[in-house]
Amino acid sequence: MNRLSFLLAGYGFRFTMEDVQTNGRVDVVASHVNGVFIFELKVGEPLDKAFR
């Protein structure tokens, strides 16, 4: 995730890694003037697992 954090910071995003929410943990929450973006990262796992 270090590469992602450098990329987000370089584009002016404010972000939180592994943000704790009421229903679990989100890998990355990034905010920018254009909106808020939520990233759930999975490596070697099926796509539907990320949506659960």
KETI-751663 format. One record per atom (N, C-alpha, C): residue in one letter; x, y, z; residue number from 1. Coordinates in nm, 2 decimals. Example, Ala and Ser with C-alpha at 12.3 -4.5 7.8 and 13.67 -1.06 7.14 Angstrom:
BEGIN
[A, [1.32, -0.57, 0.78], 1];
[A, [1.23, -0.45, 0.78], 1];
[A, [1.32, -0.33, 0.78], 1];
[S, [1.28, -0.22, 0.71], 2];
[S, [1.37, -0.11, 0.71], 2];
[S, [1.29, 0.00, 0.79], 2];
***
This chain:
BEGIN
[M, [0.08, -0.12, 0.00], 1];
[M, [0.00, 0.00, 0.00], 1];
[M, [0.09, 0.13, 0.00], 1];
[N, [0.21, 0.11, 0.02], 2];
[N, [0.30, 0.23, 0.02], 2];
[N, [0.29, 0.30, -0.11], 2];
[R, [0.29, 0.23, -0.22], 3];
[R, [0.29, 0.29, -0.35], 3];
[R, [0.16, 0.37, -0.37], 3];
[L, [0.05, 0.31, -0.33], 4];
[L, [-0.08, 0.38, -0.34], 4];
[L, [-0.08, 0.51, -0.26], 4];
[S, [-0.02, 0.50, -0.14], 5];
[S, [-0.02, 0.62, -0.06], 5];
[S, [0.06, 0.73, -0.12], 5];
[F, [0.17, 0.70, -0.18], 6];
[F, [0.25, 0.80, -0.25], 6];
[F, [0.18, 0.86, -0.37], 6];
[L, [0.11, 0.78, -0.44], 7];
[L, [0.03, 0.82, -0.56], 7];
[L, [-0.08, 0.91, -0.51], 7];
[L, [-0.16, 0.88, -0.41], 8];
[L, [-0.27, 0.96, -0.36], 8];
[L, [-0.21, 1.09, -0.31], 8];
[A, [-0.11, 1.09, -0.23], 9];
[A, [-0.05, 1.21, -0.18], 9];
[A, [0.00, 1.30, -0.29], 9];
[G, [0.06, 1.25, -0.39], 10];
[G, [0.11, 1.32, -0.51], 10];
[G, [0.00, 1.40, -0.58], 10];
[Y, [-0.12, 1.34, -0.58], 11];
[Y, [-0.23, 1.40, -0.65], 11];
[Y, [-0.32, 1.49, -0.56], 11];
[G, [-0.27, 1.51, -0.43], 12];
[G, [-0.34, 1.60, -0.34], 12];
[G, [-0.45, 1.54, -0.26], 12];
[F, [-0.46, 1.41, -0.26], 13];
[F, [-0.57, 1.35, -0.18], 13];
[F, [-0.53, 1.35, -0.03], 13];
[R, [-0.63, 1.36, 0.05], 14];
[R, [-0.61, 1.34, 0.20], 14];
[R, [-0.67, 1.20, 0.22], 14];
[F, [-0.60, 1.11, 0.29], 15];
[F, [-0.64, 0.97, 0.30], 15];
[F, [-0.62, 0.91, 0.43], 15];
[T, [-0.69, 0.80, 0.46], 16];
[T, [-0.67, 0.72, 0.58], 16];
[T, [-0.66, 0.58, 0.54], 16];
[M, [-0.56, 0.51, 0.58], 17];
[M, [-0.54, 0.37, 0.56], 17];
[M, [-0.60, 0.29, 0.67], 17];
[E, [-0.67, 0.18, 0.63], 18];
[E, [-0.73, 0.09, 0.73], 18];
[E, [-0.82, 0.16, 0.82], 18];
[D, [-0.92, 0.23, 0.77], 19];
[D, [-1.01, 0.31, 0.85], 19];
[D, [-1.12, 0.22, 0.91], 19];
[V, [-1.14, 0.23, 1.04], 20];
[V, [-1.24, 0.15, 1.11], 20];
[V, [-1.38, 0.21, 1.09], 20];
[Q, [-1.47, 0.13, 1.04], 21];
[Q, [-1.61, 0.17, 1.02], 21];
[Q, [-1.70, 0.09, 1.11], 21];
[T, [-1.83, 0.12, 1.11], 22];
[T, [-1.92, 0.04, 1.20], 22];
[T, [-1.93, -0.11, 1.16], 22];
[N, [-1.92, -0.13, 1.03], 23];
[N, [-1.94, -0.27, 0.98], 23];
[N, [-1.80, -0.34, 0.95], 23];
[G, [-1.69, -0.29, 0.99], 24];
[G, [-1.56, -0.35, 0.96], 24];
[G, [-1.46, -0.24, 0.94], 24];
[R, [-1.37, -0.28, 0.85], 25];
[R, [-1.25, -0.19, 0.82], 25];
[R, [-1.24, -0.17, 0.67], 25];
[V, [-1.22, -0.05, 0.63], 26];
[V, [-1.20, -0.01, 0.49], 26];
[V, [-1.05, 0.01, 0.46], 26];
[D, [-1.00, -0.05, 0.35], 27];
[D, [-0.85, -0.04, 0.33], 27];
[D, [-0.80, 0.11, 0.31], 27];
[V, [-0.87, 0.18, 0.23], 28];
[V, [-0.83, 0.32, 0.21], 28];
[V, [-0.96, 0.41, 0.19], 28];
[V, [-0.96, 0.52, 0.26], 29];
[V, [-1.06, 0.63, 0.23], 29];
[V, [-0.99, 0.75, 0.19], 29];
[A, [-1.01, 0.80, 0.07], 30];
[A, [-0.94, 0.91, 0.02], 30];
[A, [-1.04, 1.02, -0.02], 30];
[S, [-1.01, 1.15, 0.02], 31];
[S, [-1.09, 1.26, -0.01], 31];
[S, [-1.01, 1.36, -0.09], 31];
[H, [-1.09, 1.43, -0.18], 32];
[H, [-1.03, 1.52, -0.27], 32];
[H, [-1.14, 1.62, -0.30], 32];
[V, [-1.11, 1.73, -0.37], 33];
[V, [-1.21, 1.83, -0.40], 33];
[V, [-1.32, 1.77, -0.49], 33];
[N, [-1.28, 1.67, -0.56], 34];
[N, [-1.38, 1.60, -0.66], 34];
[N, [-1.47, 1.50, -0.59], 34];
[G, [-1.44, 1.46, -0.46], 35];
[G, [-1.52, 1.37, -0.39], 35];
[G, [-1.45, 1.28, -0.30], 35];
[V, [-1.52, 1.18, -0.25], 36];
[V, [-1.46, 1.08, -0.16], 36];
[V, [-1.45, 0.95, -0.23], 36];
[F, [-1.34, 0.88, -0.22], 37];
[F, [-1.32, 0.75, -0.28], 37];
[F, [-1.29, 0.65, -0.18], 37];
[I, [-1.35, 0.53, -0.19], 38];
[I, [-1.33, 0.42, -0.09], 38];
[I, [-1.27, 0.31, -0.17], 38];
[F, [-1.16, 0.26, -0.12], 39];
[F, [-1.08, 0.15, -0.18], 39];
[F, [-1.09, 0.02, -0.09], 39];
[E, [-1.13, -0.09, -0.14], 40];
[E, [-1.12, -0.22, -0.08], 40];
[E, [-1.03, -0.30, -0.16], 40];
[L, [-0.91, -0.33, -0.11], 41];
[L, [-0.80, -0.39, -0.19], 41];
[L, [-0.80, -0.54, -0.16], 41];
[K, [-0.80, -0.63, -0.26], 42];
[K, [-0.79, -0.77, -0.25], 42];
[K, [-0.69, -0.82, -0.35], 42];
[V, [-0.60, -0.90, -0.30], 43];
[V, [-0.50, -0.96, -0.39], 43];
[V, [-0.52, -1.11, -0.39], 43];
[G, [-0.54, -1.17, -0.50], 44];
[G, [-0.56, -1.32, -0.51], 44];
[G, [-0.69, -1.36, -0.46], 44];
[E, [-0.79, -1.27, -0.45], 45];
[E, [-0.92, -1.31, -0.40], 45];
[E, [-1.02, -1.27, -0.51], 45];
[P, [-1.14, -1.34, -0.51], 46];
[P, [-1.24, -1.31, -0.61], 46];
[P, [-1.30, -1.17, -0.58], 46];
[L, [-1.35, -1.11, -0.69], 47];
[L, [-1.41, -0.97, -0.68], 47];
[L, [-1.52, -0.96, -0.58], 47];
[D, [-1.61, -1.06, -0.58], 48];
[D, [-1.73, -1.06, -0.49], 48];
[D, [-1.69, -1.05, -0.35], 48];
[K, [-1.58, -1.10, -0.31], 49];
[K, [-1.53, -1.10, -0.17], 49];
[K, [-1.51, -0.95, -0.12], 49];
[A, [-1.46, -0.87, -0.21], 50];
[A, [-1.44, -0.73, -0.18], 50];
[A, [-1.57, -0.66, -0.15], 50];
[F, [-1.67, -0.70, -0.23], 51];
[F, [-1.80, -0.63, -0.21], 51];
[F, [-1.88, -0.68, -0.09], 51];
[R, [-1.84, -0.79, -0.03], 52];
[R, [-1.91, -0.84, 0.09], 52];
[R, [-1.84, -0.77, 0.20], 52];
***
